[in-house]
């Protein structure tokens, strides 16, 4: 996202972009499992790798 301050354009990073996102296939669960080591919650899962990454 770009915002203008005076005559200067500044790119603003989404809050979620500050964290590493890991998406891995789980043979045990037969789905993609996503996690974010910088956050305390457990993670997410799903059948589509891109969908899991977007969460």
Protein Blocks (a to p, Z undefined) as FASTA:
>chain_A
ZZdehjaccddddfklmpccdddddfklopacdddfkbmbfbdcdfbfklmmmZZ
